Amino acid sequence: QEAMDDAVARGRLTRDDAERLVNGLLSMGRQQTQDVIGELEQIVDKGRSEVDVAAKRVRGASDKMRRATKLGAFPIERYDELTAAAVTGQLDDLAPADLRRVRDYEKRNANRKSVLAAIDKALA
C-alpha cells in the first residue's frame, strides 16, 4: 500500500490505477491460496486413503496370523469396536468353527441381523 501511495504521490500512477493494481494483486493472491489449499486437501485425502488401505491389509494379515497360531481369544480382533459392515467384510477368512463362535457371540451381544445373516450365508 505504501509503494502505491508513493507512486501516486510522485504522479507515476493515478489513484484509480493504483487501486485496480492492488485489488488485482490481492485477488490473484487469494485465488492462488485457494488453489494451493485445494491441492493440499487432495494430497491429504489421498494419503489418508492409502493409510486406510495399508492399515486394513495389516489388520487382515495380523488376524490371519493370530488365527493360524491360535493366539487371541476371539477370531476377529477388536470385534466390539467394528461396524456390521466391517465384521461381514472379515467373515470370508474364517473357518466354520470360528464363524460359529462369532455367531454365538453376536447373538449374545449386539444381535445385528445383517451380521447374523452374513454368518449363516458363509456357513451354508
Secondary structure, 3 states (H helix, E strand, C coil): CHHHHHHHHCCCCCHHHHHHHHHHHHHHHHHHHHHHHHHHHHHHHHHHHHHHHHHHHHHHHHHHHHHHHCCCCCCCCCHHHCCHHHHHCCHHHCCHHHHHHHHHHHHHCCCCHHHHHHHHHHHC
